[in-house]
Amino acid sequence: MKILVTSTDSMMIQFLIPHVKKLIENGHQVDIACSVVKGRMEEIKATLPESVNIFTVNLARSPIKPSNLKGLKQLKKIIANGNYNFVWTNEPVMGVMTRLAAKKYRKKGLKVMYMAHGFHFFKGAPKKNWIIFYTIEKFMARYTDMLVTINQMDYELASEKFKKIKNIYKVHGTGVNFDRLDIEVDRNAVREELGLTDDDFLIMSVGELNENKNQKVIVEALNELKNPNVKYFLAGIGDEKENLETKVKKCGLENQVKFLGYTKEVGKYLHATDAFAFPSYREGLGLASIEAMHVGLPILTSNRHGINDYSVYGETGFKYHPDDAKGFAEGIKTLIEDSALREQIAKNNKEKSLLYRTENSVREIEEIIKTV
């Protein structure tokens, strides 16, 4: 088959390259079309074989940007000239524009698969998300031959609401490459580098500093605990940093909370950590916490959306409503006091994380495409 894969450049380089390479290995001709959000097109070109035609389209992450109309025209031209049998599209704006661009070619036999990396509408989501995003996806269902979800909640919702889509599947995410985590680390040396003592209990979060990631509730939990040996380090950048810093100062936690910024040494730091916090309001899955599970860390998560696929209270750590600072504080206290529980959780999490490795996801997507 001749296949077109569309996504942002960030999604392509982080998750989809192994899928593209596997499709090529299986004898398919694969082209890709990406919108640029992270400036990674040259990296993509250097990673893929020369047989892949790589297109750049003018699409923004915001659905209301005027430039999206230009991107739609570009996608229409790519599909018109490509003579494709199959289109696999990802992410909200790219997913909508690609399906609109491909709609008339479906009458000629083109099959279109949309991979939802986490619906913005789900039980507990804001009402405006249902009004906007659900309405859009409900309309787009008529231009979708196959829908792939990455968590159970989205799969059940899609099966119930999108009757126009005949083929709906669930896979274990886009795949996690654990290579950067399977490394030898001198835990004591790293902790010393981070300024930690043997008595310190380190909690870490990895991800963009934004309202959805909800790092503030862990700061509030530390304020509840009043334990100076509990440290919270955040790896990542984002527009919520200033608000988080203000909250830290207001709580008098400057000696317990540290902002690491963007770092390529996440694997090293995780091996020096005692627990991982992932209290998001919404996550299609949440690969950062799955990486932490692979290292053997107990996870402290919210009880929302795709996180529930792997976060099990008492087995993988603890989970609470995203605003329950007292609950998170109690979970942290339990982990500190119960070393036997931490050992059992480490065993559970290392085993459970393997379901989400890249090889599994690639195989699952390959089996879906084989059905065409």
Phi, psi and chi 1 to 4 in degrees:
 res  aa     phi    psi   chi1   chi2   chi3   chi4
   1 MET       -  155.9  -77.1 -163.9  -58.8      -
   2 LYS  -103.7  122.2 -168.4  171.8 -176.2 -175.3
   3 ILE  -122.2  139.9  -59.9  172.4      -      -
   4 LEU  -114.7  128.0  175.3   68.1      -      -
   5 VAL  -113.0  128.1 -177.1      -      -      -
   6 THR  -123.6  141.5   71.6      -      -      -
   7 SER  -171.9 -179.9   72.2      -      -      -
   8 THR   -73.5  161.1   61.8      -      -      -
   9 ASP   -62.5  -33.6   61.6  -23.8      -      -
  10 SER   -65.3  -47.5  177.5      -      -      -
  11 MET   -62.6  -39.5  175.1   68.1   68.4      -
  12 MET   -63.0  -50.5 -178.3   61.6   64.0      -
  13 ILE   -72.8  -31.7 -160.9   68.9      -      -
  14 GLN   -81.1  -34.6  -71.9 -176.5  -57.8      -
  15 PHE  -133.3  -30.3  -56.9  114.6      -      -
  16 LEU   -95.3  -17.0  -59.7 -177.2      -      -
  17 ILE   -53.7  -46.8  -67.9  -66.7      -      -
  18 PRO   -59.4  -34.1  -23.7   34.7      -      -
  19 HIS   -68.2  -44.2  -65.2  -87.8      -      -
  20 VAL   -60.7  -45.4  172.2      -      -      -
  21 LYS   -63.5  -37.9  -72.2 -177.1  174.6  179.3
  22 LYS   -67.8  -39.8 -173.9   64.0  174.9  179.4
  23 LEU   -61.8  -41.8  -70.2  170.5      -      -
  24 ILE   -63.9  -43.0  -65.2  170.1      -      -
  25 GLU   -59.4  -31.7 -178.2 -176.6  -42.7      -
  26 ASN   -86.2    7.8  -71.3  -20.1      -      -
  27 GLY    98.3    5.6      -      -      -      -
  28 HIS   -88.0  149.6  -58.5  -67.1      -      -
  29 GLN   -89.0  120.9  166.6   63.7   48.4      -
  30 VAL  -121.5  129.7 -176.0      -      -      -
  31 ASP  -115.5  159.9  -65.3  -17.9      -      -
  32 ILE  -132.1  151.4   67.5  168.9      -      -
  33 ALA  -131.6  126.5      -      -      -      -
  34 CYS  -128.1  143.4  -65.1      -      -      -
  35 SER   -91.4  151.5   57.2      -      -      -
  36 VAL  -100.5  113.0 -179.3      -      -      -
  37 VAL  -121.0  -19.1  -63.1      -      -      -
  38 LYS  -127.0    6.4  -65.1  -69.5 -174.5  179.2
  39 GLY    65.3   40.4      -      -      -      -
  40 ARG  -114.7   19.3  -54.8 -169.9   72.7  173.3
  41 MET   -64.9  -39.9  -68.7  -56.1  -65.6      -
  42 GLU   -64.4  -36.6  -68.8  -56.0  -43.8      -
  43 GLU   -64.5  -39.8 -168.4  176.1  -12.2      -
  44 ILE   -63.8  -45.8  -69.1  170.4      -      -
  45 LYS   -61.0  -36.4  -67.7  174.1 -177.2  177.1
  46 ALA   -73.6  -20.4      -      -      -      -
  47 THR   -90.5  -32.1  -55.6      -      -      -
  48 LEU   -95.6  153.7  -69.9  173.6      -      -
  49 PRO   -67.5  160.6   20.1  -30.2      -      -
  50 GLU   -65.2  -19.0  -67.5 -177.9    0.7      -
  51 SER   -67.9  -16.2   62.5      -      -      -
  52 VAL   -86.8  121.9  178.9      -      -      -
  53 ASN   -79.1  126.4  -68.0  -49.5      -      -
  54 ILE  -115.1  118.1  -60.0  174.2      -      -
  55 PHE  -110.6  145.9  -56.7   98.6      -      -
  56 THR  -111.2  131.0  -59.3      -      -      -
  57 VAL  -122.8  149.2  -64.6      -      -      -
  58 ASN   -89.0   83.7  -66.0   88.2      -      -
  59 LEU  -126.9  140.8  -70.4  176.1      -      -
  60 ALA  -103.4  162.1      -      -      -      -
  61 ARG   -70.0  -27.9  -81.7 -172.7  164.9  173.6
  62 SER   -78.3  130.6  169.8      -      -      -
  63 PRO   -71.3  -12.0   25.3  -33.8      -      -
  64 ILE  -102.0    5.5   59.8  173.6      -      -
  65 LYS   -71.8  131.3  -69.9  -75.7 -172.9  178.6
  66 PRO   -58.7  -28.6  -23.9   33.7      -      -
  67 SER   -62.7  -18.0   62.5      -      -      -
  68 ASN   -64.5  -28.0  -69.4  -23.8      -      -
  69 LEU   -66.2  -37.6  -67.9  176.4      -      -
  70 LYS   -66.2  -40.8 -177.2  176.6 -179.1 -179.8
  71 GLY   -62.4  -37.4      -      -      -      -
  72 LEU   -62.7  -44.6  176.2   59.7      -      -
  73 LYS   -61.0  -40.1  -69.0  179.7 -178.9  178.2
  74 GLN   -64.9  -41.3  -68.2  166.9  -27.9      -
  75 LEU   -65.1  -40.0  -75.9  165.9      -      -
  76 LYS   -59.7  -41.8  -74.8 -179.4  177.0  179.2
  77 LYS   -67.5  -41.7 -176.5  176.7  179.9 -179.6
  78 ILE   -61.1  -45.4  -67.8  166.2      -      -
  79 ILE   -70.5  -38.4  -66.3  172.4      -      -
  80 ALA   -62.4  -38.5      -      -      -      -
  81 ASN   -89.3  -12.8  -63.9  -25.8      -      -
  82 GLY   -86.6  -20.9      -      -      -      -
  83 ASN    54.1   48.6 -164.3   29.2      -      -
  84 TYR   -83.2  151.7  -61.7  107.0      -      -
  85 ASN   -96.2  -25.9  -51.1  107.4      -      -
  86 PHE  -148.5  136.1 -170.5   84.9      -      -
  87 VAL  -123.2  128.5  171.3      -      -      -
  88 TRP  -115.7  115.5  170.2   12.9      -      -
  89 THR  -119.2  153.9 -173.1      -      -      -
  90 ASN  -137.1  152.9  -57.6  -94.9      -      -
  91 GLU    74.4  153.1  -59.6  173.2  -80.4      -
  92 PRO   -57.9  -60.5  -27.4   36.3      -      -
  93 VAL   -67.5  -49.1  173.6      -      -      -
  94 MET   -60.2  -39.1  178.6   64.4   84.7      -
  95 GLY   -63.1  -42.3      -      -      -      -
  96 VAL   -67.3  -48.7  168.5      -      -      -
  97 MET   -66.4  -38.1  -66.4  -58.0  178.1      -
  98 THR   -66.2  -42.8  -60.4      -      -      -
  99 ARG   -66.8  -36.1  -77.7  177.8  -75.1  175.0
 100 LEU   -65.8  -40.6  -70.9  175.5      -      -
 101 ALA   -66.6  -29.4      -      -      -      -
 102 ALA   -94.3   -6.6      -      -      -      -
 103 LYS   -59.3  -41.0   65.2  179.4 -176.7  177.8
 104 LYS   -73.6  -22.8   79.3  173.8 -175.0  179.2
 105 TYR   -81.3  -15.1  -62.2   96.6      -      -
 106 ARG   -64.7  -28.4  -69.1  175.5   64.0 -120.3
 107 LYS   -66.9  -19.2  -61.9  175.4 -177.5  177.6
 108 LYS  -100.1    7.0  -58.6  176.9 -177.9  178.7
 109 GLY   110.6   -6.1      -      -      -      -
 110 LEU   -65.1  132.2  175.0   65.5      -      -
 111 LYS  -102.8  138.6  -60.7  -63.8 -177.6 -176.3
 112 VAL  -122.1  125.1  177.3      -      -      -
 113 MET  -114.6  128.6  179.9  174.4   83.1      -
 114 TYR  -110.6  127.3  172.7   51.8      -      -
 115 MET  -103.0  115.1 -171.2  170.3 -169.3      -
 116 ALA   -90.3  115.3      -      -      -      -
 117 HIS   -89.3   27.9  -62.2  -95.0      -      -
 118 GLY   123.5  104.3      -      -      -      -
 119 PHE   -61.9  144.2  -70.3  138.1      -      -
 120 HIS   -78.2  -10.7  -75.0   68.6      -      -
 121 PHE  -112.6  132.9   49.9   91.7      -      -
 122 PHE  -170.3  172.0   54.8   92.3      -      -
 123 LYS   -60.4  120.3 -175.4  178.2  179.4 -179.1
 124 GLY    98.9   -8.0      -      -      -      -
 125 ALA   -73.8  155.9      -      -      -      -
 126 PRO   -57.9  148.7  -23.8   33.7      -      -
 127 LYS   -59.4  -36.2 -173.1  174.9 -179.3 -179.8
 128 LYS   -63.6  -30.7   67.5  176.7 -177.1  179.0
 129 ASN   -64.3  -39.2  -72.8   24.3      -      -
 130 TRP   -67.7  -42.7  -79.3   88.4      -      -
 131 ILE   -62.4  -42.7  -66.5  171.6      -      -
 132 ILE   -88.2  -63.1  -61.9  171.4      -      -
 133 PHE   -73.7  -38.7  -65.5  104.2      -      -
 134 TYR   -64.9  -42.7  171.6   69.4      -      -
 135 THR   -59.5  -42.2  -58.3      -      -      -
 136 ILE   -64.2  -48.5  -68.7  171.7      -      -
 137 GLU   -66.8  -34.1  -78.6  -56.8  -32.8      -
 138 LYS   -61.4  -42.1 -176.9   76.5  170.8  177.1
 139 PHE   -67.8  -42.6  177.2   80.9      -      -
 140 MET   -71.6  -14.3  -65.8  -52.4  -60.1      -
 141 ALA   -57.3  -30.6      -      -      -      -
 142 ARG   -68.9  -16.2   69.6 -165.9   67.2 -167.9
 143 TYR  -110.1   20.5  -55.7  128.8      -      -
 144 THR  -123.9  121.9  -50.2      -      -      -
 145 ASP   -87.0  -33.6  -62.4  -65.1      -      -
 146 MET  -140.7  135.2  -50.7  161.9   82.4      -
 147 LEU  -121.3  126.8  173.4   63.1      -      -
 148 VAL  -112.4  126.2  179.2      -      -      -
 149 THR  -110.7  161.8   61.9      -      -      -
 150 ILE  -119.0    8.7   62.5  172.0      -      -
 151 ASN  -148.6  161.4   65.8   62.6      -      -
 152 GLN   -66.3  -39.5 -171.9   63.9   26.2      -
 153 MET   -61.5  -45.3 -179.1 -178.9  -72.1      -
 154 ASP   -66.2  -37.8  -74.5   -6.7      -      -
 155 TYR   -62.1  -47.0  173.7   75.1      -      -
 156 GLU   -66.4  -39.9  -67.8  174.8   -0.1      -
 157 LEU   -64.2  -46.0 -178.6   62.6      -      -
 158 ALA   -63.8  -41.2      -      -      -      -
 159 SER   -63.1  -33.9  -61.2      -      -      -
 160 GLU   -80.6  -40.4  176.0 -171.8   -8.3      -
 161 LYS   -96.4  -28.8  -60.3  -69.5 -172.3 -179.5
 162 PHE  -108.8   69.8  -58.1  146.4      -      -
 163 LYS   -67.0  -20.7  -59.6  -63.4 -175.0 -177.5
 164 LYS   -71.3  -18.6  -69.9 -176.3 -179.5  -66.2
 165 ILE   -92.4  116.6  -56.2  176.9      -      -
 166 LYS   -77.3  -27.7  -65.1 -179.5 -179.8  179.3
 167 ASN  -123.3  108.3  -58.7  -69.3      -      -
 168 ILE  -122.3  131.5  -59.8  175.8      -      -
 169 TYR  -130.0  162.0  -54.5   89.3      -      -
 170 LYS  -126.6  132.9  178.8 -159.8  163.4 -162.5
 171 VAL  -125.4  168.4  -60.9      -      -      -
 172 HIS   -86.4   63.5  -71.2   87.5      -      -
 173 GLY    71.6 -169.2      -      -      -      -
 174 THR   -89.7   -4.6   47.7      -      -      -
 175 GLY   104.5  140.1      -      -      -      -
 176 VAL  -118.0  127.5 -175.1      -      -      -
 177 ASN   -90.8  111.4 -176.1  -14.2      -      -
 178 PHE   -88.0    5.2  -65.8  124.3      -      -
 179 ASP   -58.4  -40.6  -71.1  -10.9      -      -
 180 ARG   -72.1  -11.0   69.3  171.5 -179.9  160.1
 181 LEU   -99.4  -26.6  -55.1  173.6      -      -
 182 ASP   -83.8   69.6  -64.7  -29.0      -      -
 183 ILE  -130.2  156.9   55.4  176.9      -      -
 184 GLU   -84.9  127.1  -67.7  -67.6  -30.6      -
 185 VAL  -133.6  134.6  172.6      -      -      -
 186 ASP   -83.5   95.4 -174.5  -25.9      -      -
 187 ARG   -55.9  -45.3  173.8 -178.5  165.3   88.2
 188 ASN   -64.0  -38.4  -68.4  -28.3      -      -
 189 ALA   -66.8  -40.6      -      -      -      -
 190 VAL   -67.0  -42.0  176.6      -      -      -
 191 ARG   -63.9  -37.0  -72.7  175.4   68.0   87.6
 192 GLU   -65.0  -40.9 -175.5  177.5  -15.2      -
 193 GLU   -59.7  -35.5  173.5 -169.6  -31.4      -
 194 LEU   -83.9   -2.0  -67.2  172.5      -      -
 195 GLY    80.7   26.1      -      -      -      -
 196 LEU   -97.7  152.0  -59.6  169.5      -      -
 197 THR  -103.3  172.2   69.4      -      -      -
 198 ASP   -64.7  -24.5  -68.3  -19.9      -      -
 199 ASP   -85.9  -10.0  -65.2  -32.7      -      -
 200 ASP   -76.9  141.9  -72.5  -27.0      -      -
 201 PHE  -111.1  111.1 -173.1   87.9      -      -
 202 LEU   -96.8  125.5  176.0   59.2      -      -
 203 ILE  -108.4  138.2  -57.0  165.1      -      -
 204 MET  -129.1  146.0 -171.2  169.9  178.8      -
 205 SER  -124.9  143.0  -72.8      -      -      -
 206 VAL  -126.8  127.4  177.1      -      -      -
 207 GLY   148.9  171.4      -      -      -      -
 208 GLU   -61.0  140.4 -174.4  177.0  -10.2      -
 209 LEU   -84.1   93.2  -54.5 -178.7      -      -
 210 ASN  -142.7  173.1   61.0   35.8      -      -
 211 GLU   -63.7  -38.7  -70.9 -173.6    7.2      -
 212 ASN   -64.0  -38.6  179.0   60.2      -      -
 213 LYS   -68.8  -23.1  -64.3  -63.9 -175.9 -175.6
 214 ASN    62.0   36.2 -169.2   36.6      -      -
 215 GLN   -61.6  -20.4  -65.9   95.5  -18.4      -
 216 LYS   -60.1  -32.2   71.8  178.9 -173.2  -60.2
 217 VAL   -67.5  -27.9   76.0      -      -      -
 218 ILE   -73.6  -36.3  -54.6  -60.2      -      -
 219 VAL   -60.8  -42.9  175.9      -      -      -
 220 GLU   -64.7  -35.9  -67.1  166.1   -2.1      -
 221 ALA   -65.2  -40.6      -      -      -      -
 222 LEU   -62.8  -37.1  -95.9   63.0      -      -
 223 ASN   -65.0  -33.1 -166.2   43.2      -      -
 224 GLU   -69.6  -38.9  -68.3  -80.2  -17.0      -
 225 LEU   -69.8  -37.7  -78.6  169.2      -      -
 226 LYS    56.4   40.5  -51.5  -63.5 -176.8 -173.3
 227 ASN  -118.3  106.1 -177.6  -17.0      -      -
 228 PRO   -65.4  -13.6   23.8  -34.1      -      -
 229 ASN   -86.5   -5.2  -69.9  121.1      -      -
 230 VAL   -89.7  119.0  179.1      -      -      -
 231 LYS  -111.0  149.6  -47.7  -65.6 -174.9 -177.4
 232 TYR  -132.2  113.0 -178.3   38.1      -      -
 233 PHE  -111.0  134.1  -72.3    4.4      -      -
 234 LEU  -115.4  122.3  -61.4   87.9      -      -
 235 ALA  -102.6  120.1      -      -      -      -
 236 GLY   144.3  167.9      -      -      -      -
 237 ILE  -127.7  164.0   57.5  176.4      -      -
 238 GLY   163.1  170.2      -      -      -      -
 239 ASP   -77.2   -1.6   54.9   16.5      -      -
 240 GLU   -95.2   -0.2 -167.1   64.9   12.4      -
 241 LYS   -58.4  -45.9 -177.1 -177.3  177.7 -175.7
 242 GLU   -61.5  -42.6 -174.1  175.4  -23.9      -
 243 ASN   -64.0  -38.6  -70.2  -25.0      -      -
 244 LEU   -66.5  -42.2  -72.8  167.3      -      -
 245 GLU   -62.2  -39.3  -71.7  175.7  -29.6      -
 246 THR   -63.1  -42.6  -60.8      -      -      -
 247 LYS   -64.4  -41.1  179.1  175.2  -77.9  -69.2
 248 VAL   -59.9  -45.7  168.4      -      -      -
 249 LYS   -65.6  -40.6  -69.5  176.9 -177.8  177.4
 250 LYS   -62.4  -35.0 -175.3  176.9 -179.6 -179.7
 251 CYS   -85.8   -6.1  -64.4      -      -      -
 252 GLY    68.5   36.9      -      -      -      -
 253 LEU  -109.8   22.1  -64.0  169.8      -      -
 254 GLU   -57.8  -29.4  -66.1   95.8  -32.2      -
 255 ASN   -85.4   -4.3  -66.9  -31.7      -      -
 256 GLN  -115.5  -21.6  -67.9  177.1 -114.4      -
 257 VAL  -114.2  130.0 -179.3      -      -      -
 258 LYS  -131.5  136.3 -176.5  175.6 -178.8  179.1
 259 PHE  -100.0  114.5  -63.9   87.9      -      -
 260 LEU   -85.4  -15.1  -60.9  174.6      -      -
 261 GLY    71.7 -164.3      -      -      -      -
 262 TYR   -74.2  132.9  173.6   76.8      -      -
 263 THR  -144.6  145.2  175.5      -      -      -
 264 LYS   -96.4    7.5  -67.4 -176.1  177.5 -179.7
 265 GLU  -107.9   31.3  -62.7 -173.5  -62.7      -
 266 VAL   -56.9  -44.3  167.5      -      -      -
 267 GLY   -56.4  -45.1      -      -      -      -
 268 LYS   -61.7  -44.9 -179.3  179.8   81.1  170.9
 269 TYR   -68.4  -36.2  -67.7  142.3      -      -
 270 LEU   -61.4  -36.6  -73.0  178.0      -      -
 271 HIS   -68.5  -14.4  -77.7  -78.6      -      -
 272 ALA  -104.1    8.0      -      -      -      -
 273 THR  -102.9  156.7  -59.9      -      -      -
 274 ASP  -103.7  -28.1  -61.3  -64.9      -      -
 275 ALA  -156.7  157.1      -      -      -      -
 276 PHE  -120.9  133.4 -171.1   84.0      -      -
 277 ALA  -107.8  132.2      -      -      -      -
 278 PHE  -146.7   73.8 -159.0   68.7      -      -
 279 PRO   -95.9   37.5   34.7  -33.2      -      -
 280 SER   -62.8  153.4  -58.3      -      -      -
 281 TYR   -77.6  -32.5  -73.2  106.4      -      -
 282 ARG  -146.8  133.4  178.4 -171.4   67.6   82.9
 283 GLU  -150.6  128.5  -70.1  -71.0  -14.1      -
 284 GLY   -59.6  -39.7      -      -      -      -
 285 LEU  -149.2  -65.9 -159.7   60.2      -      -
 286 GLY   105.1   75.7      -      -      -      -
 287 LEU   -70.3  -26.3  -60.1 -174.7      -      -
 288 ALA   -61.1  -41.1      -      -      -      -
 289 SER   -73.9  -29.7   51.6      -      -      -
 290 ILE   -67.8  -37.5  -66.9  172.7      -      -
 291 GLU   -61.8  -41.7  -69.6 -176.3  -23.1      -
 292 ALA   -63.8  -39.0      -      -      -      -
 293 MET   -61.0  -39.5  -69.8  170.5   67.5      -
 294 HIS   -62.3  -32.9 -174.7   72.7      -      -
 295 VAL   -75.9  -16.2  173.7      -      -      -
 296 GLY   100.4   15.8      -      -      -      -
 297 LEU   -84.3  140.6  -63.9  179.5      -      -
 298 PRO   -68.1  144.5   22.4  -29.3      -      -
 299 ILE  -112.0  138.7   54.9  174.3      -      -
 300 LEU  -111.5  105.9  -64.3  153.2      -      -
 301 THR  -125.5  168.6   75.5      -      -      -
 302 SER   -78.1  171.2   64.2      -      -      -
 303 ASN  -106.8   40.9   57.5    0.3      -      -
 304 ARG  -114.2  146.0  -68.1  -68.8 -176.2   92.3
 305 HIS    52.2 -135.2 -152.8 -170.0      -      -
 306 GLY   -69.1  -16.7      -      -      -      -
 307 ILE   -59.0  -31.8  -66.3  170.9      -      -
 308 ASN   -66.4  -14.1  -72.2  -45.7      -      -
 309 ASP   -65.9  -28.3  -84.9   27.0      -      -
 310 TYR  -128.3  -18.4   54.4   82.8      -      -
 311 SER   -87.9  113.7 -178.8      -      -      -
 312 VAL  -121.7  121.1 -178.8      -      -      -
 313 TYR   -57.1  124.7 -171.3   94.8      -      -
 314 GLY    86.1  -15.8      -      -      -      -
 315 GLU  -106.7  -40.4  -67.6 -176.2   18.7      -
 316 THR  -109.2   -4.5   61.4      -      -      -
 317 GLY   143.1 -134.7      -      -      -      -
 318 PHE  -139.4  150.3  -62.5  101.0      -      -
 319 LYS  -138.0  148.0   62.9 -179.6  177.8  179.5
 320 TYR  -145.2  168.7  -53.8   93.6      -      -
 321 HIS   -55.4  140.3 -174.7  -79.4      -      -
 322 PRO   -59.4  -18.1   14.1  -26.8      -      -
 323 ASP  -101.8    6.9  -65.0  -35.2      -      -
 324 ASP   -88.3   78.0 -173.7    2.1      -      -
 325 ALA   -61.9  -38.5      -      -      -      -
 326 LYS   -65.1  -37.4  -69.8 -176.0  177.8 -179.9
 327 GLY   -63.6  -47.4      -      -      -      -
 328 PHE   -60.8  -38.6  -80.1  104.2      -      -
 329 ALA   -62.3  -41.9      -      -      -      -
 330 GLU   -65.5  -40.1 -173.8   61.7   33.5      -
 331 GLY   -62.5  -42.9      -      -      -      -
 332 ILE   -61.7  -44.7  -65.5  167.0      -      -
 333 LYS   -60.3  -42.8 -174.7  172.7 -177.2  -69.3
 334 THR   -62.9  -43.7  -59.1      -      -      -
 335 LEU   -64.1  -38.8  -70.0  173.9      -      -
 336 ILE   -62.6  -42.1  -68.1  172.2      -      -
 337 GLU   -84.9  -19.2  -64.8  174.8  -10.0      -
 338 ASP  -118.2   87.5 -164.2  -23.0      -      -
 339 SER   -68.7  -32.2   59.2      -      -      -
 340 ALA   -64.8  -39.8      -      -      -      -
 341 LEU   -64.0  -42.1  175.8   62.7      -      -
 342 ARG   -61.1  -38.7  -66.3 -156.9  -52.2  -87.8
 343 GLU   -65.3  -41.0  -71.1 -179.6   12.2      -
 344 GLN   -68.3  -40.8 -177.4   57.4   51.1      -
 345 ILE   -62.4  -40.8  -73.1  173.6      -      -
 346 ALA   -57.9  -44.6      -      -      -      -
 347 LYS   -63.0  -45.8 -178.1  179.9  177.3 -179.0
 348 ASN   -58.9  -46.7  -65.0  -16.3      -      -
 349 ASN   -70.9  -38.9  -72.8   -0.3      -      -
 350 LYS   -60.1  -41.6  -72.9  177.8 -179.0  179.2
 351 GLU   -70.2  -45.2 -178.2  177.1  -12.8      -
 352 LYS   -66.9  -32.9 -164.1  165.9 -170.7  176.3
 353 SER   -63.2  -27.2   70.0      -      -      -
 354 LEU   -65.1  -20.3  -63.7  178.0      -      -
 355 LEU   -61.2  -24.7  -70.8  170.5      -      -
 356 TYR  -104.3   10.0  -62.5   91.6      -      -
 357 ARG   -68.4  156.8   59.8 -172.8  174.9 -172.7
 358 THR   -55.0  -42.1  -61.9      -      -      -
 359 GLU   -57.8  -38.3  -65.4   85.8  -13.8      -
 360 ASN   -67.3  -45.3  -79.0   -6.0      -      -
 361 SER   -64.0  -43.6  178.4      -      -      -
 362 VAL   -59.4  -42.7  168.3      -      -      -
 363 ARG   -65.1  -41.0 -172.6 -173.1   69.1 -107.2
 364 GLU   -65.2  -44.3  -70.9  171.4  -24.4      -
 365 ILE   -65.4  -39.6  -67.7  -65.9      -      -
 366 GLU   -59.2  -42.7  179.4 -174.0    4.9      -
 367 GLU   -65.4  -36.5  -69.4  -59.6  -43.3      -
 368 ILE   -66.1  -46.6  -68.5  171.1      -      -
 369 ILE   -64.5  -30.8  -66.9  176.8      -      -
 370 LYS   -61.5  -22.7  -81.5 -176.5 -179.9  177.8
 371 THR   -73.6  -15.1   66.0      -      -      -
 372 VAL   -72.0      -  177.1      -      -      -
